[in-house]
C-alpha cells in the first residue's frame, strides 16, 4: 500500500486552498471532485493534527514557566 505524504502545516494549508479554488471553479467532473475532496479531507486532518501538536507544545511550555515561577517564589 502506498504511504500517504504528510505535509508541513503551511504547505498543507496552501494545497488545501488550491483544492478549494479548483472545486469552486466548477470545471471538474464528479469523479475529479470526489478525488479532490478526499485529498482535501486528508490535508484538513494534517492541518488539525499540526495545530493540535503546536497547542500541546505551547501548553507544556507555559506549564514549565509556571513551575519555574513557583520555584523562584
Secondary structure, 3 states (H helix, E strand, C coil): CCCCCCCCHHHHHHHHHHHHHHHHHCCCCHHHHHHHHHHHHHHHHHHHHHHHHHHHHHHHHHHHHHHHHHHHC
